[in-house]
């Protein structure tokens, strides 16, 4: 073995690189292995970051096209330069991945560009991207390999016409007809981008509602807004196949509960039915690390696998498949390895959908509370009655707070509206400290701000909302 480390991390995404940084800060000799040439994983390279760059740019275009005139701003010659839009997206990715590489050097973390595989207890083989292999020793191994897009049987992804999020972020031209398979977070974000830029978007969803896991009321109102924006939904529908023709795609669909098959024309199909852990080919079986049928690594609530000295975090373990959850996992594991306390409360990991308007939630939704037999109170406030939202002409959506009927502790908060991805942070802090709805209701918020909607919803739990 060429070198032995206190910690070897396989995977350079948000979980892996945050784990590496924290290990370095704690004085642990650390190496990180990433099979891409750049660090950052799916999130920085082909996920969270590039998608937000395109969402932001496409929102500007849609606002100029649809909203500026109503605010007294006249625009002529408006057009999309897709090449430039993609270039600014790529520049954002480049800057951030280079920033992660700098942080590795700053924290004395050795970066190996290659594919890591466990070949024995405390030993990792690296198939280097530059050629050849290198073996390193590890007192601790952290599996942080993330996830990859799931697909449907018999459908071949080519990342040109039938694409995952990777291809959807790099299309060379705006599709005239785009079919989106899956009405989850990734699908709705990608569908929103291309719909704003001019594509006719049809969303095919197996279930009878969009965004599984979201509060039912949020899901219903969001769908109405997306339909108003031009997205077409085929709910309760499954895709049975895709035929590639020279100039178009033929998407075969049928009712999820059975019925006649029909075909839809498309120029591009985005596969967005979810993600699956990337755990195959890591050599886990070599040392007997437990993995379930879905490819999820079995761990304790402190990230330990069944093999001493092997840990796992992020998308390849149980819990929400979110970059910020992986970041917290990574920091917690580093602290545990260093002999400190480390813990992540998965019940308080926020979810955000970066559509327009945004959707955000944390904690339990109403159905979950009902299923658990927990009595709760509800406070709700619409952005239509919020002063700042009215001034900004951004009045769609609402804030809903669910609090324990006896103790008033906040159990869940669900938001739909412009900027709620930022607003949810206030609630995360409140819930970490076991705040009651009254605590939030009696906390002074600046006026006029969108955050006042949170306060007013909190007041509404006890029925003393004060604004319109």
C-alpha positions in Angstrom: 0.0 0.0 0.0 1.4 3.4 -1.0 -0.1 5.3 2.0 -2.2 4.7 5.1 -4.8 7.2 6.2 -6.9 7.7 9.3 -9.9 8.2 7.0 -10.5 7.2 3.3 -13.7 8.6 1.8 -15.1 7.0 -1.3 -17.2 9.6 -3.1 -16.6 13.3 -3.5 -20.1 14.7 -3.4 -21.6 17.0 -0.7 -21.4 14.2 1.9 -17.9 13.1 1.0 -16.2 16.5 0.6 -17.9 17.9 3.8 -16.7 14.8 5.7 -13.2 15.3 4.3 -13.1 19.0 5.3 -14.3 18.2 8.8 -11.8 15.4 9.1 -9.0 17.7 8.1 -10.2 20.4 10.6 -10.1 17.7 13.3 -6.5 16.7 12.5 -7.2 13.4 10.8 -5.0 12.3 7.9 -7.6 12.0 5.2 -8.0 11.0 1.5 -11.0 11.4 -0.8 -11.6 9.3 -3.9 -13.9 10.6 -6.7 -14.4 8.8 -10.0 -15.2 12.1 -11.8 -12.2 14.3 -12.6 -13.9 17.1 -10.5 -15.2 17.0 -7.0 -18.7 17.9 -6.0 -20.6 14.8 -7.0 -23.9 14.8 -8.8 -25.0 18.0 -6.9 -22.3 20.3 -8.1 -21.7 18.7 -11.5 -25.0 17.6 -12.9 -27.6 18.2 -10.2 -28.5 20.9 -7.7 -26.1 23.6 -8.9 -26.4 23.6 -12.7 -30.2 23.1 -12.4 -30.5 26.2 -10.2 -28.5 28.2 -12.7 -30.9 27.3 -15.5 -34.0 27.7 -13.2 -32.8 31.3 -12.3 -32.0 32.2 -15.9 -35.3 30.8 -17.3 -37.2 32.7 -14.5 -35.6 36.0 -15.7 -36.7 35.2 -19.3 -40.3 34.3 -18.2 -40.5 37.4 -16.1 -39.4 39.6 -18.9 -41.8 37.9 -21.3 -44.9 37.8 -19.1 -44.5 40.2 -16.1 -42.4 43.2 -17.0 -45.1 45.0 -19.0 -47.5 45.0 -16.0 -44.8 46.7 -13.9 -44.2 49.4 -16.5 -41.1 47.9 -18.1 -41.2 47.6 -21.9 -38.9 45.1 -23.5 -38.3 44.5 -27.2 -36.3 41.9 -29.1 -36.5 39.4 -26.3 -34.9 36.1 -27.2 -33.2 33.0 -25.7 -29.6 32.5 -26.4 -29.3 28.9 -25.2 -25.6 28.6 -25.8 -24.9 31.6 -23.5 -27.4 30.3 -21.0 -25.6 27.0 -20.8 -22.2 28.7 -20.7 -23.1 30.7 -17.6 -24.4 27.5 -16.0 -21.1 25.8 -16.8 -19.2 28.8 -15.3 -21.1 28.5 -12.0 -20.3 24.8 -11.9 -16.6 25.3 -12.7 -16.2 28.0 -10.0 -17.8 25.8 -7.3 -16.0 22.6 -8.1 -12.7 24.5 -8.2 -13.6 25.9 -4.8 -14.1 22.4 -3.4 -10.7 21.3 -4.8 -9.1 24.3 -3.0 -10.8 23.3 0.3 -9.3 19.9 0.0 -5.8 21.4 -0.3 -6.5 23.9 2.5 -7.5 21.1 4.9 -4.6 18.8 3.8 -6.9 16.2 2.2 -5.4 14.0 -0.5 -7.6 13.9 -3.6 -7.5 10.8 -5.8 -9.3 11.0 -9.1 -10.5 7.5 -9.8 -12.8 4.8 -8.8 -12.5 3.4 -5.3 -13.1 -0.3 -4.3 -12.7 -2.0 -1.0 -10.4 -5.0 -1.5 -9.9 -6.1 2.1 -10.3 -4.9 5.6 -8.8 -1.4 5.8 -7.6 -1.5 2.2 -9.0 0.4 -0.8 -7.9 0.0 -4.4 -8.1 3.0 -6.6 -8.5 2.6 -10.4 -7.0 6.0 -11.4 -8.5 8.1 -14.1 -5.0 8.8 -15.4 -4.3 5.1 -15.7 -3.1 2.3 -13.4 -4.1 1.5 -9.9 -3.0 2.4 -6.4 -3.8 0.8 -3.1 -4.2 2.8 0.1 -4.7 1.7 3.7 -7.5 3.1 5.9 -8.2 3.0 9.6 -11.7 4.2 8.7 -13.5 3.9 5.4 -16.5 6.2 4.7 -18.8 5.2 1.8 -20.2 8.4 0.4 -21.0 7.3 -3.2 -24.4 9.0 -3.4 -27.0 7.8 -5.9 -27.7 7.6 -9.6 -30.9 8.1 -11.7 -33.4 5.2 -11.7 -34.9 4.1 -15.0 -37.6 1.9 -16.4 -37.0 -1.6 -17.8 -36.4 -1.7 -21.5 -35.8 2.0 -21.9 -32.3 2.9 -22.9 -30.9 6.3 -21.7 -28.7 7.9 -24.3 -28.5 11.4 -22.7 -29.3 13.0 -26.0 -33.0 12.3 -26.7 -33.9 10.1 -23.8 -32.1 11.8 -20.9 -31.7 11.9 -17.1 -31.0 15.1 -15.2 -27.5 15.0 -16.7 -28.7 15.2 -20.3 -31.6 17.6 -19.4 -29.1 20.1 -18.2 -27.1 20.1 -21.5 -29.6 20.0 -24.3 -28.3 21.6 -27.5 -31.6 23.1 -28.5 -35.0 23.8 -27.0 -37.3 20.8 -27.6 -40.6 21.5 -29.3 -42.3 18.6 -27.4 -40.8 17.4 -24.2 -42.2 14.4 -22.2 -41.3 14.2 -18.5 -41.6 10.8 -16.8 -42.1 11.5 -13.1 -43.7 14.4 -11.2 -41.2 14.5 -8.4 -38.8 17.3 -7.5 -36.2 16.8 -10.2 -38.9 16.3 -12.9 -40.9 19.5 -12.0 -37.7 21.6 -11.8 -36.5 20.4 -15.2 -40.0 20.6 -16.7 -40.3 24.2 -15.5 -37.0 25.2 -17.1 -37.8 23.9 -20.6 -41.5 25.0 -20.4 -40.4 28.6 -19.7 -38.0 28.5 -22.6 -40.7 27.4 -25.0 -41.1 23.6 -24.8 -44.6 22.0 -24.7 -44.1 19.9 -21.6 -46.2 16.8 -20.8 -45.7 15.2 -17.3 -46.5 11.5 -16.9 -47.0 10.3 -13.4 -47.8 6.9 -12.1 -49.5 8.2 -8.9 -52.6 10.3 -8.7 -50.7 13.3 -7.2 -47.5 15.1 -7.8 -44.5 15.4 -5.4 -44.8 12.2 -3.2 -44.1 13.1 0.4 -45.4 16.7 0.1 -48.4 17.8 2.1 -51.6 17.0 0.1 -52.8 20.6 0.1 -49.4 21.9 -1.2 -49.4 19.2 -3.9 -52.9 20.1 -5.2 -52.3 23.9 -5.3 -48.9 23.5 -6.8 -50.3 21.3 -9.6 -52.9 24.0 -10.4 -50.2 26.6 -10.6 -48.0 24.5 -12.9 -51.0 23.8 -15.2 -51.6 27.6 -15.4 -47.9 27.9 -16.4 -48.5 25.5 -19.3 -47.4 22.1 -18.0 -49.8 19.3 -18.9 -50.2 16.4 -16.5 -51.1 12.8 -17.2 -51.8 11.4 -13.7 -52.3 7.7 -12.9 -50.4 6.8 -16.1 -47.4 4.5 -16.7 -44.9 4.4 -19.5 -44.6 1.0 -21.2 -41.9 1.8 -23.8 -40.2 4.4 -26.0 -39.6 3.9 -29.7 -36.8 5.9 -31.3 -37.7 7.2 -34.7 -35.4 9.3 -36.9 -37.1 12.6 -36.2 -39.1 11.9 -33.0 -39.8 9.6 -30.1 -43.0 7.6 -29.6 -43.8 7.2 -25.9 -46.2 4.4 -25.2 -48.4 4.9 -22.1 -51.4 3.3 -20.5 -53.5 3.8 -17.3 -51.7 2.7 -14.2 -54.7 0.6 -13.2 -54.9 -1.0 -16.7 -56.5 0.0 -19.9 -55.8 0.9 -23.6 -52.4 1.8 -24.7 -51.7 5.1 -26.6 -48.7 6.8 -28.0 -47.4 10.3 -27.4 -45.0 12.2 -29.7 -41.9 13.8 -28.2 -38.6 15.3 -29.2 -37.0 14.7 -25.9 -37.9 12.5 -22.9 -36.6 13.2 -19.4 -36.5 10.2 -17.1 -37.1 11.5 -13.6 -38.7 8.6 -11.6 -36.3 8.9 -8.7 -32.8 7.8 -7.7 -31.2 4.7 -6.4 -28.1 4.2 -4.2 -24.8 3.9 -6.0 -23.4 0.9 -4.1 -22.7 -1.7 -6.7 -19.0 -2.4 -7.6 -17.6 -1.0 -4.4 -16.4 -4.3 -3.0 -18.7 -4.2 -0.1 -19.3 -7.9 -0.3 -15.5 -8.4 0.0 -15.7 -7.6 3.7 -19.4 -8.4 4.3 -20.9 -4.9 4.5 -24.7 -5.3 4.7 -26.7 -4.0 1.8 -30.5 -4.5 1.3 -32.3 -5.4 -1.9 -32.6 -1.7 -3.0 -28.9 -1.2 -2.7 -29.2 0.8 0.5 -26.3 0.2 3.0 -27.5 -0.9 6.4 -26.2 1.3 9.2 -26.9 2.1 12.8 -28.3 5.6 13.7 -24.7 6.7 14.0 -23.7 5.7 10.5 -21.8 2.6 11.4 -22.1 -0.5 9.1 -21.9 -4.0 10.5 -18.2 -4.0 9.8 -15.9 -2.2 12.3 -14.2 0.8 10.8 -16.6 1.1 7.8 -19.1 4.0 7.8 -21.7 5.1 5.3 -23.5 8.4 4.7 -25.7 10.3 2.3 -27.9 8.9 -0.5 -26.5 5.3 -0.1 -28.0 5.0 3.4 -31.6 5.5 4.7 -33.1 8.9 4.9 -34.0 11.7 2.5 -31.8 11.8 -0.7 -30.8 15.4 -0.3 -27.4 17.1 -0.6 -27.8 19.0 2.7 -28.7 15.8 4.5 -25.5 14.3 3.1 -23.5 17.3 4.2 -24.7 16.9 7.8 -24.1 13.2 7.7 -20.5 13.8 6.5 -19.7 16.3 9.3 -21.3 14.0 11.9 -19.3 11.0 10.8 -16.0 13.0 10.9 -16.8 14.0 14.5 -17.7 10.5 15.5 -14.4 9.1 14.1 -12.5 11.8 16.0 -14.2 10.7 19.2 -16.7 13.5 19.4 -20.5 13.5 19.3 -22.3 13.3 16.0 -25.9 13.1 15.1 -28.4 14.2 12.4 -32.2 14.4 13.0 -33.7 13.3 9.7 -37.1 14.6 10.8 -35.8 18.1 10.6 -34.2 17.9 7.2 -36.0 20.5 5.0 -37.2 19.8 1.4 -37.2 22.4 -1.2 -38.5 22.4 -4.8 -37.0 25.2 -6.8 -39.8 25.9 -9.2 -41.6 29.2 -9.5 -43.1 29.6 -7.0 -40.9 27.5 -4.7 -42.2 24.8 -2.4 -40.6 24.0 0.9 -41.4 21.9 3.9 -39.9 20.4 7.1 -41.3 18.0 9.7 -44.6 16.1 9.5 -47.4 16.7 7.1 -51.1 16.4 8.0 -51.5 12.9 6.7 -48.5 11.7 8.7 -49.9 13.2 11.9 -53.3 11.7 11.3 -51.8 8.3 10.6 -49.8 8.6 13.9 -52.9 9.6 15.9 -51.3 12.9 16.9 -53.8 15.7 17.6 -52.7 19.0 16.0 -53.8 22.5 15.3 -53.3 24.4 12.1 -52.4 28.0 11.3 -52.4 29.2 7.7 -51.7 32.5 5.9 -51.9 33.3 2.2 -49.2 35.4 0.4 -52.1 37.2 -1.2 -52.5 39.0 2.2 -48.8 39.7 2.6 -47.7 43.3 1.9 -44.4 42.5 0.3 -45.8 39.8 -1.9 -48.5 42.2 -3.1 -45.9 44.8 -3.9 -43.8 42.3 -5.8 -46.8 40.8 -7.7 -45.9 37.4 -6.3 -49.0 36.4 -4.3 -49.5 32.8 -5.1 -49.2 30.3 -2.3 -49.4 30.2 1.5 -47.7 29.1 4.7 -49.2 26.4 6.9 -48.0 25.6 10.4 -49.0 22.4 12.2 -48.6 22.4 16.0 -49.3 19.9 18.7 -52.8 20.4 20.1 -51.6 20.0 23.7 -48.1 21.4 23.9 -48.2 23.8 20.9 -44.8 22.5 19.7 -44.3 23.0 16.0 -44.5 19.6 14.3 -44.4 20.6 10.6 -44.4 23.6 8.3 -45.4 23.6 4.6 -44.9 26.6 2.3 -45.7 27.4 -1.3 -44.5 30.8 -2.6 -41.7 32.9 -4.0 -38.5 32.5 -1.9 -39.9 29.9 0.6 -36.7 27.9 0.1 -35.0 30.7 2.1 -37.8 31.2 4.5 -37.8 27.6 5.6 -34.5 28.1 7.5 -36.3 30.1 10.2 -38.6 27.2 10.9 -35.7 24.7 10.9 -34.0 26.7 13.7 -37.3 27.0 15.6 -38.0 23.3 15.4 -34.4 22.4 16.4 -35.1 24.3 19.6 -38.5 22.7 20.1 -40.3 26.0 19.6 -44.0 26.4 20.0 -46.2 28.3 17.4 -46.5 31.0 20.0 -42.8 31.4 20.2 -42.7 32.3 16.4 -45.9 34.3 16.7 -44.4 36.5 19.4 -41.1 37.0 17.6 -40.9 40.4 15.8 -40.4 40.2 12.1 -39.4 43.1 9.8 -42.2 44.8 7.8 -42.8 44.5 4.9 -41.2 41.1 4.3 -42.3 37.7 3.1 -41.3 36.3 6.4 -44.2 37.9 8.0 -46.4 35.3 6.4 -44.7 32.7 8.7 -45.5 34.8 11.8 -49.1 35.3 10.7 -49.5 31.6 10.1 -48.1 31.0 13.6 -50.6 33.5 15.0 -53.3 31.6 13.1 -52.7 28.4 15.1 -54.3 30.2 18.1 -56.7 32.2 16.0 -55.2 35.7 16.3 -53.9 36.5 12.8 -53.6 40.3 12.5 -53.1 41.0 8.8 -55.6 40.8 6.0 
